[in-house]
Amino acid sequence: TRAPPPNPSTAVEGAMSDTKVAGLAKQMREQTEKHEEYDLDNYSEEAAMELMRAAFGAPLEATEPVRCTLVCGGGKSVRGRYDPNLMRGISQSLKALGFEEDSGASLGTQGAFKMQHDTGRNLKLAHVFPRTSAGEGAASGDGAGGASGATLDPEAPAYQLMAAESLEAFQQLTAAHLPTYVQKARAAKELSGTYLPLFKAIDAKLVGAQPLDAGEEAWSAVCSADALSERLASLQQAMMAQVEKGDLTAADKAEVRR
C-alpha cells in the first residue's frame, strides 16, 4: 500500500513556525533595552522550547544585563490564545540550558528565570535574565583555557559526552549512563553552563582568524559549539519525553516541580 502523499499545508505551517521562532529569537538576542516584553500567543510548547534554545543557548551580545519577559497565558479573555503547557516547556528548556529558577531574580541577575502571575493585568509571565557576553567575560577570567571551570579530563563524564563521535553515539551514552531525569538535567546544566560558552568563544576566535592558545587548541579537537548545541537539544528532547511518559523517580518529580 502506498503511503499517502505529504500534506502540503502541514509543511507550510512547519516552515512558518520555524520562521516565527527564528525571527523572535533574533529580536531577543539583539535586545538593547533593559526590559522588553514578548507575547507567545499561538506558540506551541515545542515551539517555545525551541525559542528558548535559539534565544538563550549562548550569551547575548548585550553590554549590560537585560530582562526578557514572555507572556505565556492569562485569564478567560486571553486563555484560548496560549498553549496550556507553555510555562512547563519554557521552564524545562531553560533548566536544560543551565538556567536557575529564582523567585528573587532581578535586573542584574544572569542565567536565571522566574514565573509570575501579574494580577493587575491577569497575565502569566516568565521573566528571563539571560547571560550576556560582558557577564560571561567577567566571570570566566582569562577565557576558554583559564578560570572558566572547564577541565580537560578524558575520564570525566562530560568530556565523554562531548567527545562522542556522533549524535547517535551521544544518545546511546546518555541512555546508558543518564537514565534518570535528574541525571540528564545535571548533565545539561554542566554542558550548557560550563562548556557551551567555552566552544562559542573558541568559534568566535576561529571566525575572527585569531590564534588559539594550547588549551583552546586541545578543546577544539573535542567538540564544537554547533555539535554541542545539537546534543543539548537532543538531551532536552529526551528529558521532555521522559516527563510525558511519566518515567520519573521521586527525585525526578521534585526536580520537575522546581
Contacts in CASP RR format, 6 or more apart in sequence:
PFRMAT RR
TARGET T0000
AUTHOR 0000-0000-0000
METHOD contacts of the structure
MODEL  1
TRAPPPNPSTAVEGAMSDTKVAGLAKQMREQTEKHEEYDLDNYSEEAAME
LMRAAFGAPLEATEPVRCTLVCGGGKSVRGRYDPNLMRGISQSLKALGFE
EDSGASLGTQGAFKMQHDTGRNLKLAHVFPRTSAGEGAASGDGAGGASGA
TLDPEAPAYQLMAAESLEAFQQLTAAHLPTYVQKARAAKELSGTYLPLFK
AIDAKLVGAQPLDAGEEAWSAVCSADALSERLASLQQAMMAQVEKGDLTA
ADKAEVRR
17 44 0 8 1.000
17 47 0 8 1.000
20 43 0 8 1.000
20 47 0 8 1.000
21 47 0 8 1.000
21 50 0 8 1.000
21 51 0 8 1.000
21 54 0 8 1.000
22 54 0 8 1.000
24 38 0 8 1.000
24 51 0 8 1.000
24 55 0 8 1.000
25 51 0 8 1.000
25 54 0 8 1.000
25 55 0 8 1.000
27 36 0 8 1.000
27 38 0 8 1.000
28 36 0 8 1.000
28 38 0 8 1.000
28 55 0 8 1.000
28 56 0 8 1.000
28 60 0 8 1.000
28 68 0 8 1.000
28 130 0 8 1.000
29 55 0 8 1.000
29 60 0 8 1.000
29 61 0 8 1.000
30 61 0 8 1.000
31 60 0 8 1.000
31 62 0 8 1.000
31 66 0 8 1.000
31 68 0 8 1.000
32 62 0 8 1.000
33 66 0 8 1.000
34 64 0 8 1.000
34 65 0 8 1.000
34 66 0 8 1.000
34 67 0 8 1.000
34 107 0 8 1.000
35 66 0 8 1.000
35 67 0 8 1.000
35 69 0 8 1.000
35 107 0 8 1.000
36 66 0 8 1.000
36 67 0 8 1.000
36 68 0 8 1.000
36 69 0 8 1.000
37 69 0 8 1.000
37 70 0 8 1.000
37 71 0 8 1.000
38 68 0 8 1.000
38 69 0 8 1.000
38 70 0 8 1.000
38 71 0 8 1.000
39 70 0 8 1.000
39 71 0 8 1.000
40 48 0 8 1.000
40 51 0 8 1.000
40 70 0 8 1.000
40 71 0 8 1.000
40 72 0 8 1.000
40 73 0 8 1.000
40 82 0 8 1.000
40 86 0 8 1.000
41 71 0 8 1.000
41 78 0 8 1.000
41 81 0 8 1.000
41 82 0 8 1.000
42 81 0 8 1.000
42 82 0 8 1.000
43 51 0 8 1.000
43 82 0 8 1.000
43 83 0 8 1.000
43 86 0 8 1.000
44 83 0 8 1.000
45 83 0 8 1.000
45 85 0 8 1.000
45 86 0 8 1.000
45 88 0 8 1.000
45 89 0 8 1.000
48 70 0 8 1.000
48 72 0 8 1.000
48 83 0 8 1.000
48 86 0 8 1.000
48 89 0 8 1.000
48 90 0 8 1.000
48 93 0 8 1.000
49 89 0 8 1.000
49 90 0 8 1.000
49 92 0 8 1.000
49 93 0 8 1.000
49 236 0 8 1.000
49 240 0 8 1.000
52 89 0 8 1.000
52 90 0 8 1.000
52 93 0 8 1.000
52 94 0 8 1.000
52 97 0 8 1.000
52 128 0 8 1.000
53 93 0 8 1.000
53 97 0 8 1.000
53 229 0 8 1.000
53 232 0 8 1.000
53 233 0 8 1.000
53 236 0 8 1.000
55 68 0 8 1.000
55 130 0 8 1.000
56 94 0 8 1.000
56 97 0 8 1.000
56 99 0 8 1.000
56 128 0 8 1.000
56 130 0 8 1.000
56 131 0 8 1.000
57 97 0 8 1.000
57 192 0 8 1.000
57 196 0 8 1.000
57 229 0 8 1.000
57 232 0 8 1.000
58 196 0 8 1.000
58 197 0 8 1.000
58 200 0 8 1.000
58 225 0 8 1.000
59 130 0 8 1.000
59 131 0 8 1.000
59 132 0 8 1.000
59 133 0 8 1.000
59 135 0 8 1.000
59 136 0 8 1.000
59 197 0 8 1.000
59 200 0 8 1.000
60 66 0 8 1.000
60 130 0 8 1.000
60 131 0 8 1.000
60 132 0 8 1.000
60 133 0 8 1.000
61 132 0 8 1.000
61 133 0 8 1.000
62 130 0 8 1.000
62 132 0 8 1.000
62 133 0 8 1.000
62 134 0 8 1.000
63 132 0 8 1.000
63 133 0 8 1.000
63 134 0 8 1.000
64 132 0 8 1.000
64 134 0 8 1.000
65 107 0 8 1.000
65 108 0 8 1.000
65 109 0 8 1.000
65 110 0 8 1.000
65 129 0 8 1.000
65 132 0 8 1.000
65 135 0 8 1.000
66 107 0 8 1.000
66 129 0 8 1.000
66 130 0 8 1.000
66 132 0 8 1.000
67 107 0 8 1.000
67 127 0 8 1.000
67 128 0 8 1.000
67 129 0 8 1.000
68 127 0 8 1.000
68 128 0 8 1.000
68 129 0 8 1.000
68 130 0 8 1.000
69 125 0 8 1.000
69 126 0 8 1.000
69 127 0 8 1.000
69 128 0 8 1.000
70 90 0 8 1.000
70 125 0 8 1.000
70 126 0 8 1.000
70 127 0 8 1.000
70 128 0 8 1.000
71 123 0 8 1.000
71 124 0 8 1.000
71 125 0 8 1.000
72 82 0 8 1.000
72 86 0 8 1.000
72 87 0 8 1.000
72 90 0 8 1.000
72 124 0 8 1.000
72 125 0 8 1.000
72 126 0 8 1.000
73 79 0 8 1.000
73 81 0 8 1.000
73 82 0 8 1.000
73 86 0 8 1.000
73 87 0 8 1.000
73 123 0 8 1.000
73 124 0 8 1.000
74 82 0 8 1.000
74 122 0 8 1.000
74 123 0 8 1.000
74 124 0 8 1.000
75 122 0 8 1.000
75 123 0 8 1.000
77 122 0 8 1.000
78 123 0 8 1.000
82 124 0 8 1.000
87 115 0 8 1.000
87 124 0 8 1.000
87 126 0 8 1.000
89 240 0 8 1.000
90 113 0 8 1.000
90 126 0 8 1.000
91 101 0 8 1.000
91 113 0 8 1.000
91 115 0 8 1.000
91 126 0 8 1.000
92 236 0 8 1.000
92 239 0 8 1.000
92 240 0 8 1.000
92 243 0 8 1.000
92 256 0 8 1.000
93 236 0 8 1.000
94 101 0 8 1.000
94 113 0 8 1.000
94 128 0 8 1.000
95 101 0 8 1.000
95 185 0 8 1.000
95 188 0 8 1.000
95 189 0 8 1.000
95 258 0 8 1.000
96 185 0 8 1.000
96 188 0 8 1.000
96 189 0 8 1.000
96 192 0 8 1.000
96 232 0 8 1.000
96 235 0 8 1.000
96 236 0 8 1.000
96 239 0 8 1.000
97 188 0 8 1.000
97 192 0 8 1.000
97 193 0 8 1.000
97 232 0 8 1.000
98 111 0 8 1.000
98 188 0 8 1.000
98 189 0 8 1.000
98 192 0 8 1.000
98 193 0 8 1.000
99 111 0 8 1.000
99 112 0 8 1.000
99 113 0 8 1.000
99 128 0 8 1.000
100 111 0 8 1.000
100 112 0 8 1.000
100 113 0 8 1.000
101 112 0 8 1.000
101 113 0 8 1.000
101 114 0 8 1.000
101 115 0 8 1.000
101 258 0 8 1.000
102 109 0 8 1.000
102 112 0 8 1.000
102 113 0 8 1.000
102 114 0 8 1.000
103 114 0 8 1.000
104 114 0 8 1.000
105 112 0 8 1.000
105 113 0 8 1.000
105 114 0 8 1.000
105 127 0 8 1.000
105 129 0 8 1.000
106 129 0 8 1.000
107 129 0 8 1.000
108 129 0 8 1.000
109 129 0 8 1.000
110 129 0 8 1.000
110 130 0 8 1.000
110 131 0 8 1.000
110 132 0 8 1.000
110 135 0 8 1.000
111 129 0 8 1.000
111 130 0 8 1.000
111 131 0 8 1.000
112 129 0 8 1.000
113 126 0 8 1.000
113 127 0 8 1.000
113 128 0 8 1.000
113 129 0 8 1.000
114 126 0 8 1.000
114 127 0 8 1.000
115 124 0 8 1.000
115 125 0 8 1.000
115 126 0 8 1.000
115 127 0 8 1.000
116 124 0 8 1.000
116 125 0 8 1.000
116 126 0 8 1.000
116 127 0 8 1.000
117 123 0 8 1.000
117 124 0 8 1.000
117 125 0 8 1.000
118 124 0 8 1.000
118 125 0 8 1.000
131 197 0 8 1.000
136 197 0 8 1.000
137 143 0 8 1.000
140 146 0 8 1.000
140 147 0 8 1.000
140 148 0 8 1.000
140 149 0 8 1.000
140 197 0 8 1.000
141 147 0 8 1.000
141 148 0 8 1.000
143 198 0 8 1.000
143 201 0 8 1.000
144 150 0 8 1.000
144 198 0 8 1.000
144 201 0 8 1.000
144 202 0 8 1.000
144 213 0 8 1.000
144 215 0 8 1.000
144 216 0 8 1.000
144 219 0 8 1.000
145 198 0 8 1.000
145 213 0 8 1.000
145 215 0 8 1.000
145 216 0 8 1.000
145 219 0 8 1.000
148 194 0 8 1.000
148 197 0 8 1.000
148 198 0 8 1.000
149 194 0 8 1.000
150 194 0 8 1.000
150 195 0 8 1.000
150 198 0 8 1.000
150 219 0 8 1.000
152 159 0 8 1.000
152 215 0 8 1.000
152 218 0 8 1.000
152 219 0 8 1.000
152 222 0 8 1.000
153 159 0 8 1.000
154 160 0 8 1.000
154 163 0 8 1.000
157 177 0 8 1.000
157 187 0 8 1.000
158 187 0 8 1.000
158 190 0 8 1.000
158 191 0 8 1.000
158 194 0 8 1.000
158 195 0 8 1.000
159 222 0 8 1.000
160 173 0 8 1.000
161 170 0 8 1.000
161 173 0 8 1.000
161 174 0 8 1.000
161 187 0 8 1.000
161 191 0 8 1.000
161 231 0 8 1.000
162 191 0 8 1.000
162 195 0 8 1.000
162 222 0 8 1.000
162 223 0 8 1.000
162 227 0 8 1.000
162 228 0 8 1.000
162 231 0 8 1.000
163 222 0 8 1.000
163 223 0 8 1.000
164 170 0 8 1.000
164 173 0 8 1.000
164 231 0 8 1.000
167 227 0 8 1.000
167 230 0 8 1.000
167 231 0 8 1.000
167 234 0 8 1.000
170 231 0 8 1.000
170 234 0 8 1.000
171 234 0 8 1.000
171 238 0 8 1.000
174 184 0 8 1.000
174 187 0 8 1.000
174 234 0 8 1.000
174 235 0 8 1.000
174 238 0 8 1.000
175 238 0 8 1.000
177 183 0 8 1.000
178 184 0 8 1.000
178 187 0 8 1.000
180 248 0 8 1.000
180 249 0 8 1.000
180 251 0 8 1.000
180 252 0 8 1.000
181 239 0 8 1.000
181 242 0 8 1.000
181 243 0 8 1.000
181 248 0 8 1.000
181 249 0 8 1.000
181 252 0 8 1.000
181 255 0 8 1.000
181 256 0 8 1.000
182 249 0 8 1.000
182 251 0 8 1.000
182 252 0 8 1.000
182 255 0 8 1.000
184 235 0 8 1.000
184 238 0 8 1.000
184 239 0 8 1.000
184 242 0 8 1.000
185 239 0 8 1.000
185 255 0 8 1.000
187 235 0 8 1.000
188 232 0 8 1.000
188 235 0 8 1.000
188 236 0 8 1.000
188 239 0 8 1.000
191 228 0 8 1.000
191 231 0 8 1.000
191 232 0 8 1.000
191 235 0 8 1.000
192 232 0 8 1.000
195 223 0 8 1.000
195 228 0 8 1.000
196 225 0 8 1.000
196 228 0 8 1.000
196 229 0 8 1.000
196 232 0 8 1.000
198 219 0 8 1.000
199 219 0 8 1.000
199 223 0 8 1.000
199 224 0 8 1.000
199 225 0 8 1.000
199 228 0 8 1.000
200 225 0 8 1.000
201 216 0 8 1.000
202 212 0 8 1.000
202 216 0 8 1.000
202 219 0 8 1.000
202 220 0 8 1.000
202 224 0 8 1.000
202 225 0 8 1.000
203 224 0 8 1.000
203 225 0 8 1.000
203 226 0 8 1.000
205 211 0 8 1.000
205 212 0 8 1.000
205 216 0 8 1.000
206 212 0 8 1.000
206 220 0 8 1.000
212 220 0 8 1.000
242 248 0 8 1.000
242 252 0 8 1.000
243 256 0 8 1.000
248 256 0 8 1.000
END
